Structure formats: structure tokens, C-alpha cells
Amino acid sequence: MSPSGASGPGDARTRIEALRAELARHNHAYYVHDAPTVPDAEYDRLFLALQRLEAEHPEFDSPESPTRRVGGQAVAAFGQVVHALPMLSLQNAFADDDVRGFDRRVREALQAAGIDAAGLRYCAELKFDGLAISLRYEDGRFVQGATRGDGVVGEDVTANLRTVRAIPLKLDGPAPRRLEVRGEVLMFRRDFERMNARQAARGEKTFVNPRNAAAGSLRQLDPALTAQRPLRFFAYGLGEVSDEVEAPTSHAGLLDWFATLGFPVGPHRCTVADAEGLLAFYREVGAKRPTLPFDIDGVVYKVDQRAWHEAIGYVARAPRFAVAHKFPAEEALTELLAIDIQVGRTGVLTPVARLKPVFVGGVTVTNATLHNEDELARKGLMIGDTVVVRRAGDVIPEVVRAVPERRPPDARRFAMPAHCPVCGSAAVREEGEVAWRCVGGLYCTAQRRQALLHFAQRRAMDIDGLGERIVEQLVERDLVQTPADLYRLDAGMLAGLDRMGEKSAANLVASIDGSRRVALERFLFALGIRHVGEEVARILAAELGSVEAVLDADWAAMIEAKAAAQKHNAKARPKGEPLVPVPLEGVGPEIMRAIEAFAAEPHNREVVAALRAAGVEPSPPARRRNAPTASEGVGVGQPSADSAGGALAGRTIVVTGTLPGLARDEAENLIRRHGGAATGSVSRKTSFVLAGDNPGSKVAKARELGIAVIDLDQLLRMIGHDG
């Protein structure tokens, strides 16, 4: 007799089948009914015996064997699965009136379809907090499993799902030849805690909460790793199904049918007749929620009569016959220990709450964004306060409010800093803005990557080859601190970067060197001054003529003069009295104040001086405009003087979207060459909008104002196919 207890092939096959059946019963009791029938040691003994027998008799191998759930060969990447029927998302309800509104809309839809709603029933069930998946069976055997993905295309995780013991590999009883069952993979809280304890003891990664653990486990490239994770499954929906076996006509009956086939289904569900019954179920489940062995974030209501679903219909990518009633976000009390400032890549200063660690919404929270100064004031927060922290699902934690009655005597107010905590440059808050910003954009370490990429882009200094990957390395290795440092790089320094050969390094050095001669408007745009885009830079270059003139202008006086001129021109005047010229038409006070703040920061001037010392010589326009007159109406993107008689003369055009074979700045130059004015925003003065692919909101605004929208072909016909 063999060590595993079988004397010959016939006895071995009988013993193998008996062990598989017994282990399947134990798995079903444990993972489906949560009622283990044998101690773990006994289960392990039976499992080991089956493994030995299968090793001795490979001719009796079966893909449905419990031993096959330990995982197979790892994959390099997941394939894609196109769902036969889309996996739709659900609309959310948050208040009682939302649920009553859902019930009313269902009844109205049924009435419109000529269906008597007197017999309407709803099936109410739990909304599991896990990962939605689809299971495909053919001839009763599991053949494919996929994640929800974007609802149309998901990831093929079949090998991993085979390791989930709650998922039947072979269905019980008669089943359709083709059946797709949908449900949720999740992890029970106690299993999650045990797994995390084991991970910590081995010095391995621990997980934040059961949902993240389940999602991460299912997306392991090695199924053997997934097999070690205590994943569960609940079935709740039907996808594609053939008609050899008739599926139940009610959703409640469908769930019961799933159970007869061997699927776990949610333990808490019922059918009710109206909105008040739904709300009663919601309150009942809410009271039980803390005692459930798994996390839920709400309940789901579905019209029980499945034949009525199509008549009720869909909205966007969600069914009208179902809704998810979400529980309120979870909240907890903790202490606001401090407020720090983070500086973003665009220079925005964001206050961040440093909190006494508190467990809320499934994670331990220590930090939370406070957004901006106005939010701080609105919530009345002081350092030392006891505060309410809220977190729901994967939403970023937020401080909801202070608890003033618990405020300690030494609590202190927080004030936004006048200087950037990273580089020491001035921090300003512009009129009408909620954010404070560091004005040392050319100097600030926090903004360094963004400043360099902006400086090097094609429409600015046009340094070919200086992309994100190279900039990232230059910053990480501290080879470049400001844009001026680019002109100190040599081929030897660049050749040491990852994926940068000698030829590429030489080409980049040549491109940097070639950028030393640059049009003034490009240079001004490259500096990254807030609100100074390409069009404003073009006006500044044309009107002021040099970098020094822009930096040294008396912007406060310019703002006053502009306001005075506009006020004078707006009032009634004697016939024949000329209008007063408006300084820098197209450059408003907000832009002027931003330029003034940039110029007032010594760090920025130092970088500009270093650029000039490195040989960067911005060239002024070939022909500077004369001082603007009111009748001339100099505006953003004004046509050139020699194009006044062009086909587009007198027309103001906005370019938006991606044009076929033509960059936006090339299109704008084309417009100017033919007498038109190219602007960046749609207004009632706009003649028409030139739109390409993905045009954004400008087309919508144009149509709202009754302004024509044309494509590139139409523009070319207008100018005689020239340019």
C-alpha cells in the first residue's frame, strides 16, 4: 500500500475523488457559510493526503481539484477581457429623499411603459466594499474571470480567481451552458488582521484596509501569492447567460439560485414594496454594520422583477432600476497638533493639518489637507483644537470642523507665511484668489522641475531633447538648480545620465547652445511669470522692447494710468476730442501685478541676470509698435502691420483643440499673416473659433454666444489655401 493509503489505481482514484469531495464540503462550509466543520489541522491533513495521491497518480489530474487553488505559473502582465455585457456602475443616493425620488422615477417609468406598478417589489441587499469581478462558466466549469475595469474592458485574472476558495470551480446542479456571474471579492476583517500580523512578523508589507488588501491580492502577477491571501466572494448579479436553463425571473430568486449552484450570496437581503421599506432596511443594516464580519459602504436597491428592467431603462452608464444608498462618511475626533505648509509644483502654498493619529474610514490618519486660508478661517481652526476628521472609502481625509468646547487655553491661531518655506521668496495672495503662491518660480526648489520643463518647451526656449525624464535626473542629481544652470552643462555631464548616450548628450548641448539666441517674446514666456502666456509675452515684447524694460517698469503707475485712461474714455466727450491712449491694451491689472511681484523678488532677478551672463540674448521684435491709440485698439495677438489688407483683416479669431498637421502657434501666426487677430479667450468680440480635436469649453462658449465655429479646411479656403 502507498503511503497515502491507496493500494492500486482503482483504489487511488476512489480515494482521490472522496478526498476532493470532502475538502470541497469543508471549503463550502468555511468560505460560503462561515461555519467551519473541522479544525485547521484536520483540514491540512486531508489536503496533504490528496496532494500526495495526485502526485503519485497524475493521470487523475483535474483542474477542479482543491489542490489547484495554490496557484500556478506567474504571468508577465494581465490580458484584457471585453465584457459581453457592460458592468455598469450605480447611481448613488445619500438622503431619504433621494431614495423616495428613486422610487418615484421607477414608478413613472413603468407607467410610461404601460406596466402596472401595483405589484412592484424591490430587492434590498448589502453593498460590499471590495473589488467587482465577473466569473464565466461553460458547461458548469469556471473558464474565465475578469475585473470590472472601465465597465467595458477588464483585466483577465482567471489564474488568481482560481485560488479563491469561495469561488466554485465546478457548479452544483443543472446550469446553463454559458453563464456569467458577477460579484465582489473582499476580505473579512478578522482574516485581514491575521494576515497583516503575519506580514508584519515577517517584516513584509502590511495593508491599509481590507478593501485595498483584497484589490492588491487579486492583481498579483503570481497566483501563488494570491493563494496565500484570505479572499472571499459574494455573488450578486448576472451577466451573459444562455437559455438552456431558465434563470429566475426575480432578482431575489436569482440570488437564491446562485446559492444552489454553489456561490456565496449576501447574508442580509429582503424584498420590500416601497421606499419606506427600503429606508427601514437601510436603518436596520446601519445598526448591524459594526458587527458584520466584513466592510460595507451602503446598501443596494434593485427592482425585483427582472423583466421590467429594460422598460425602466438606463441613464449614461448606470441603470435606472437600481441605486446604491451610501452610508455617511466615517468621522472621528482627534487633535490638531500643527499646521505645515506644502509648496506645489506651481508654487501654490497649501496648509496641511498634522494630526494625532486616529483610525477612521479603515485607515490610520495623521495628515489632512486644509486647502487654503479661506477654508481655515471658515472652519475656525486653531492649533491644539480637537477636530472632527472625516474619511469615506478612498477619499482623501479632511478636517470637517473644530470642537470649540474642547479648545485648550494655549490654542493658537495660524497665519499663512509671508515667505515660501522652501526657498524664502515672497509669498503673495492675488486679489480674487484663494491661494497663496511663491513668486520665486525660477529659483524655488519645489517648483524646479516645472520651471525647467516650461522654460525648455518648444514655444519658449525650444530646447529639443530636454524632456521630463532628463529634467527629473538633472534635478535629482542636483546638476541644475535654475534654468541658468542649463547653459553650464557639457556633453560629459549629460552622458552620465540614464539612457543618454554620447550622441544624444552632444545633441542636447547643441540644442541648449542654440537657444541662446531667442525672440524676446519667447524668453518672456519662458520665465514662467504668472498670467504671462504667449500672447501677453508678445504684447510686452512689442510694446516694451527689452527684458529690462519689463522688469523695471513702474507697474503700479501703469495700473493707475490704465484705469484713468479707461475712465476718461468711458465718459461723454465733446465732439472731435480724441480718446486717451490706454497703456498696454490687452494686459490687465491682474497681469501687471503678477509681473510686478515677479520683478520684486531678488531671486528671480538673479536668475535672469545669470541667464544673460550665460549668453542668452533675447532679440526684440524687428519692428516695435508705436504707443497704442484708443482707435487702434491694440489687443492680445494683434495682426502685424504689413497684413492689414489680408483676407482675415478686422477679424478676431480664437484657436482651440488639436489641428491636423498644424501646431496652435503656427495657426495663430497664419491668422496674423492674413490680417487677423488671434486671441486666447472667447468673447462677444470674437469673430469665429477655429476648432480642432478635443476643443474643450471654448466651443461651447462660442455656441452659447452665437459665434461661428470653423475647422482648418474652412480657414484655408478663406485665405485662398495660402500659408
C-alpha angles and dihedrals in degrees: 000000000000120000090254093060105257122115100196145358094279093048090044093054091048092048093046092051092046092050092047091051093047094048090047089055091050091047091050092049093048103038101030104033097023088227111119114209100194136032117264091250092057092047090051091050092053092045092052092048091053092048091054094048093049090049090053093045109035089164087077094054116142131184088219094059115122088232090065090068093079091083138262137228117334118247129222094226140344120267123224128258122199107213113235087219120022117258098233126206123230130243114241132238120196106170136045090251090056089059092047089049090052091052091049093050092049091053092046091051092050091049090050089052091051094249121140106237093196091101095045115143131179128210111217120198142156125284104224120213100226141083122306115230141172124225121200122202128188120192088350095305127112109247108159142015129188141177120244092250109170091339093262102052124028138174122271105240097159095131092052095046090053087067093056104099094202090064113083114231090197123030125235119236129355114338135173116271088244120030132166117194122189128202148123133290111210144150127242114239095240091049090048092052093048092048092049090049090053092047091050092047089055092046091246132135117292124207131241099225140343094266094054090043092053094046093046092046094052092051096054112128089217112065090201088068091049089051090061092057119088098236124171134192138210123191119218111151147042127231126174115351135173119226105238088106116033114236118223116274095225129062091229089052089048091057091049089050091052088055092054089053091055102263123134111239130191113285095217117060139121144168122245136177105226149006094282090057089051091051091049089054090048092053092045093052091044090058091049095043098096091053097049114109092229138041122265128177099198145322132278127226121200131176101254097215101082092192089065096056097089092048091054090047138187140290118211103315098335132083120244091212094067138045137181114230104205125209118237116272113272117256136191140177123246141146127272100227100176145337118234130186123235119196115214128213091264093049098259113150110220123189113226125196117230105207137193101255112270131174110232134150092006098306141077107252122205102154135038132176118248092194102213147336094279092055090051091053095044092053092043093226123179128183107260094032124136103238139190113241120197130197130165125183110315095339116130110258116257136194104238102187146323124260100228095188089065095047111131121228092247096053111132136200123245124229125195110249121254090219134047109263090216104050106006094240119141118282116213137183112210122219110273093016127111096202131079114220137198108237094201093091095149093048109030115107092214090058097038099106093046093046093051095047091048092047093051100043121120095254092050122037092341097220102176114214097023098115134151096280093054094042090051091056094044090054096042091051091044091235092133125036100163133011089262090066090065089075091058094058120108133192093260093057093047095046088065092065121100114274092003113124127190094264093049090047091051091048092051092049089051091050092050090048091049091055092066088088105059138151112262093237091055091048093051090049091047091058089073096226108177113262092006104120128165095282095048090046088053091053092047092050093048096046103035102028102205144049090243092054091053095048096041099043117122094243095176090057090044091055091050092047091049093051092047093050093048091048092050094048092048095060127077114275135191113268111276096019107135124234118255112250112253112223115241098352107211095032109095131200093263091057092045092053090050091053090047091052091048093049093046092059109091092206091062093049090050091055092047089050090049090051091052090047088053089060101262104151115185110205118217121231114286090240120027117210120245118245106294122253126209092244091051090054098200106207142173110299095008115186119257118264094248095055100061093117097047127127091261097045113145094014126119113209133189118206118207138165131017113313120208109260095344129093117223095248089050090053091049091050089049090054092050093048088059095048101265129127116235115209135177102226136051118241138152087273091062113111095200143328122246105212133190131173119323094010097174126203098334093079091050091051091048092053090047089056093043094247119152120250118208136179130229095267091056091049092051091051089051091057095041096258088293128143 
